[in-house]
Amino acid sequence: MKVFRDVVSAHHWVFSVAKILHRDLSATNLMVQRIGKEINGILADFDLAVGESKKEQDEEVKRLRRLDSDSTPPSQRTERVTSMEVNPVREKEQTDKKCQKMRFRTGTGPFMAIDILKSKPTTPIHVYRYDLESFFYVLVWFCAGFDPKFNTLASIDSWRTPSYEDIAKNKEAFINDSKQTISDAIFANTHSSYQPLVKAWIHPLRLLFKEVLSCASRLDSDIKEISVHQDKLDALVDDASLSLEEMQEQCDTTNQRIEELVLTAKSAKDKLDTLPSYKNFIAKLKVVIFQEGANNIAKKRTVYYNKFAGFDPESLR
């Protein structure tokens, strides 16, 4: 338990202080350090990490889009250029490479966030909540297959298929499994030592990410519908068969619908920015009191008995 909480906390510190996002969390990147009787969790393998904060990434993407949309030849642009700036063509090339790096799909299939697994044709920028989702899958993987007696770790076969899309579907089915039939199958062979974690940690986290998936789906649906209505507006303006009054009426209706969609999309986005936070995630990792073995209980019973075995209550008089 402590090892997992340690790595989640360390990951958050690196992200919040150093602005570095790991992007490749997996069961093999979480390690254990033993110093005497003390055990610590270690987060390793930062090979695919990026040093840009989400705000900086967003600004880079906006700048790339601005450069892409600018058809003016570089020599005719009127933007102010200081002596420290490179020419716009080279700037676009560098920004393009940087955004491609940020949007490159990274991670290990069984532990990748669903949005990343489903990313076609454009990979979304990797954000903090994707790493939290990866931590969740690592925890599920560990509880489902780790055997402390033989120190072996089995896999979840449905998360190891060659197709990223199939892995995404299988993970969605697990998270949205209201009857817990899939969950029961995954944890059918969970070692007795880790069964308390399934109930105390995994099920609450599963419900958290179920809400996250719902918000992400709603945001995606709203954005797509907004685009459809924007195309409709363009068509209405070009439709010569409509009178000015008819066009205005239909445009007003369409604009009203777009405004409604923008509000619901913003609400979903706000939830996505706050719901899967470090605070909410770590709060689910409550202290679990594991069931004691029969031998330990027997020893305690003997201690409790022996404590007053030779005590004479009459001595209290």
C-alpha positions in Angstrom: 0.0 0.0 0.0 2.7 2.4 1.0 4.7 1.7 -2.2 1.8 2.7 -4.4 0.9 5.8 -2.5 4.6 6.8 -2.6 4.9 6.6 -6.4 1.5 8.5 -6.9 2.7 11.2 -4.6 6.2 11.3 -6.2 4.6 11.5 -9.7 2.5 14.5 -8.6 5.5 16.3 -7.0 7.5 15.9 -10.2 4.5 17.2 -12.3 3.6 20.1 -10.0 7.1 21.3 -9.2 9.3 20.3 -12.1 6.4 20.4 -14.7 7.4 17.0 -15.9 4.8 14.4 -17.0 5.9 10.7 -17.1 3.6 9.5 -19.9 4.7 5.8 -19.7 3.4 4.4 -16.4 3.4 0.6 -16.2 3.8 -2.2 -13.8 7.5 -2.4 -14.6 8.1 1.3 -13.8 7.0 1.0 -10.2 9.8 -0.3 -8.0 10.4 -1.0 -4.3 13.3 0.3 -2.2 14.2 -1.4 1.1 16.4 0.4 3.6 16.6 -1.7 6.7 13.0 -2.1 7.8 11.8 0.9 5.8 10.1 0.3 2.4 9.6 3.1 -0.2 8.0 3.3 -3.6 10.2 4.4 -6.5 9.0 5.7 -9.9 11.4 4.9 -12.7 11.8 5.2 -16.4 11.3 8.8 -17.5 12.5 8.2 -21.0 9.2 9.3 -22.6 8.6 12.2 -20.1 7.9 15.7 -21.3 8.8 18.9 -19.6 6.0 21.1 -20.8 3.1 22.0 -18.6 -0.4 21.7 -20.0 -0.7 25.4 -20.3 2.5 25.6 -22.3 1.4 22.7 -24.5 -1.9 24.4 -25.3 0.0 27.6 -26.2 2.3 25.7 -28.5 -0.7 24.0 -30.3 -2.4 27.4 -30.7 0.7 28.9 -32.1 1.1 26.0 -34.6 -2.5 26.4 -35.7 -2.0 30.2 -36.1 1.1 29.6 -38.2 -0.7 26.9 -40.3 -3.6 29.3 -41.0 -1.4 32.1 -42.0 -1.1 31.9 -45.8 0.9 35.2 -46.0 4.5 34.6 -47.3 7.0 35.0 -44.5 8.7 37.9 -46.2 5.4 39.9 -46.2 4.3 39.3 -42.6 4.1 42.4 -40.5 4.5 40.7 -37.1 7.2 42.3 -34.9 10.3 40.2 -34.8 13.0 40.9 -32.2 16.7 40.1 -32.7 16.3 37.0 -30.6 13.6 35.4 -32.7 14.1 33.0 -35.6 12.5 33.4 -39.0 8.8 32.3 -39.1 9.5 29.4 -41.4 12.0 27.8 -39.1 9.8 28.7 -36.1 7.0 26.8 -37.7 9.2 23.8 -38.4 10.4 23.7 -34.8 6.9 24.2 -33.4 5.6 21.5 -35.7 8.2 19.0 -34.5 7.5 20.0 -30.9 3.8 19.4 -31.2 4.3 16.2 -33.0 6.4 15.0 -30.1 3.8 16.1 -27.6 1.0 14.4 -29.6 3.0 11.2 -30.2 1.1 8.2 -28.6 3.2 7.0 -25.7 2.8 4.3 -23.1 2.3 0.6 -22.7 -1.0 -0.8 -24.1 -2.4 -2.4 -20.9 -1.8 0.7 -18.9 -2.6 3.5 -21.4 -5.5 5.8 -20.9 -8.6 5.1 -23.0 -8.5 8.5 -24.8 -4.9 7.7 -25.9 -5.8 4.2 -27.0 -8.7 5.5 -29.1 -6.8 8.4 -30.6 -7.4 8.2 -34.3 -6.5 10.1 -36.5 -5.2 12.7 -34.0 -3.5 11.8 -30.7 -4.6 14.2 -27.9 -2.0 16.0 -25.9 -1.0 13.9 -22.9 -2.4 15.5 -19.7 -2.0 14.7 -16.0 -5.3 12.8 -15.8 -4.1 10.3 -18.4 -1.2 9.3 -16.0 -3.6 9.0 -13.1 -5.7 6.6 -15.2 -2.5 4.6 -16.0 -1.9 4.3 -12.2 -5.3 2.9 -11.8 -4.7 0.2 -14.4 -1.4 -0.7 -12.8 -3.2 -1.1 -9.5 -5.8 -3.3 -11.1 -3.1 -5.4 -12.9 -1.2 -5.9 -9.6 -4.2 -6.9 -7.5 -5.5 -9.2 -10.2 -2.3 -11.1 -10.8 0.4 -10.7 -8.2 1.3 -13.8 -6.1 3.5 -12.8 -3.1 4.4 -16.4 -2.4 6.2 -16.9 -5.7 6.7 -13.2 -6.5 5.1 -13.6 -9.9 2.7 -11.2 -11.8 0.1 -12.6 -14.1 -1.5 -10.5 -16.9 -5.0 -9.5 -17.8 -5.4 -11.1 -21.3 -8.1 -8.8 -22.5 -5.8 -5.8 -22.0 -2.9 -7.4 -24.0 -4.6 -7.7 -27.4 -2.6 -6.4 -30.5 -5.3 -3.8 -31.2 -5.3 -0.6 -29.1 -9.0 -0.1 -30.0 -9.9 -3.5 -28.6 -7.9 -2.8 -25.4 -9.9 0.5 -25.1 -13.2 -1.3 -25.5 -12.3 -3.9 -22.9 -11.2 -1.3 -20.4 -14.4 0.7 -21.0 -16.4 -2.4 -20.4 -14.6 -3.0 -17.1 -15.0 0.6 -15.9 -18.7 0.8 -16.9 -19.5 -2.7 -15.5 -22.4 -1.9 -13.2 -23.1 -5.6 -12.4 -19.4 -6.2 -11.7 -19.4 -9.4 -13.7 -16.2 -8.3 -15.6 -14.6 -7.1 -12.4 -15.4 -10.4 -10.7 -13.7 -12.3 -13.6 -10.6 -10.1 -13.5 -10.2 -10.5 -9.7 -11.2 -14.2 -9.6 -7.7 -15.3 -8.8 -6.7 -12.3 -6.6 -4.5 -13.4 -3.7 -6.2 -13.2 -0.3 -3.6 -10.6 0.8 -4.9 -8.1 -1.8 -8.6 -8.8 -1.8 -9.2 -5.9 0.7 -7.6 -3.5 -1.8 -10.1 -4.5 -4.5 -13.0 -3.3 -2.4 -11.3 -0.4 -0.6 -9.3 1.1 -3.5 -10.2 -0.3 -6.9 -14.0 -0.1 -6.8 -14.1 3.6 -5.6 -11.4 4.5 -8.2 -13.4 2.6 -10.9 -16.4 4.7 -10.1 -14.3 7.9 -10.3 -13.0 7.0 -13.8 -16.5 5.9 -14.8 -17.6 9.5 -14.2 -14.5 10.8 -16.0 -15.3 8.7 -19.1 -18.9 10.0 -19.0 -17.7 13.6 -19.0 -15.1 12.9 -21.8 -17.8 11.2 -23.9 -20.2 14.1 -23.4 -17.5 16.7 -24.3 -16.6 14.8 -27.4 -20.3 14.4 -28.4 -21.0 18.2 -27.8 -17.9 19.2 -29.9 -19.0 17.0 -32.8 -22.5 18.4 -32.7 -21.3 22.0 -32.6 -19.3 21.3 -35.7 -22.4 19.9 -37.4 -24.4 23.0 -36.6 -21.6 25.3 -37.7 -21.7 23.5 -41.1 -25.5 24.0 -41.1 -25.0 27.8 -40.6 -22.7 27.9 -43.6 -25.2 26.0 -45.7 -28.1 28.3 -44.6 -26.2 31.4 -45.6 -25.5 29.9 -49.1 -29.1 28.6 -49.5 -30.6 30.9 -52.1 -34.0 29.2 -51.9 -34.6 30.6 -48.4 -35.9 34.1 -47.9 -34.0 36.4 -45.6 -36.6 35.9 -42.8 -36.5 32.1 -43.2 -32.7 32.1 -43.1 -32.6 34.4 -40.1 -35.1 32.2 -38.2 -33.2 29.0 -38.8 -29.9 30.7 -38.0 -31.3 31.9 -34.7 -32.5 28.4 -33.8 -29.1 26.9 -34.8 -27.1 29.5 -32.9 -29.3 29.0 -29.8 -28.5 25.2 -30.0 -24.8 25.9 -30.4 -24.9 28.2 -27.3 -26.5 25.3 -25.3 -23.9 22.9 -26.5 -21.1 25.2 -25.6 -22.4 25.5 -22.0 -22.7 21.7 -21.6 -19.3 21.2 -23.2 -17.7 23.8 -20.8 -19.3 22.0 -17.9 -17.9 18.7 -19.0 -14.5 20.2 -19.6 -14.5 21.8 -16.1 -15.2 18.4 -14.6 -12.5 16.7 -16.6 -10.1 19.4 -15.3 -11.0 18.9 -11.6 -12.5 15.4 -11.1 -9.5 13.2 -11.8 -7.2 15.3 -9.6 -4.4 14.1 -7.4 -6.4 15.1 -4.4 -9.4 13.0 -5.4 -7.3 10.1 -6.5 -5.1 9.9 -3.4 -8.2 10.3 -1.2 -9.4 6.9 -2.5 -6.3 5.2 -1.3 -7.5 4.8 2.3 -5.7 2.8 4.9 -6.7 -0.8 4.6 -6.7 -3.0 7.7 -5.8 -6.5 6.4 -7.4 -9.5 8.0 -5.0 -11.2 10.4 -3.9 -14.8 9.9 -5.1 -17.5 12.3 -1.6 -17.9 13.9 -1.4 -14.2 14.8 -4.8 -14.2 16.3 -4.0 -17.3 18.3 -0.9 -15.6 19.6 -2.8 -12.5 20.6 -5.4 -14.7 22.4 -2.6 -16.3 24.4 -1.1 -12.9 25.3 -4.4 -11.6 26.4 -5.0 -14.7 28.5 -1.5 -14.7 30.1 -1.7 -11.1 31.0 -4.0 -11.9 34.0 -3.5 -15.6 34.2 -1.9 -15.4 37.7 -3.8 -12.4 38.9 -5.9 -12.7 42.1 -8.9 -10.4 41.9 -9.3 -10.7 45.7 -6.1 -8.7 45.9 -8.1 -5.6 44.9 -10.0 -5.6 48.1 
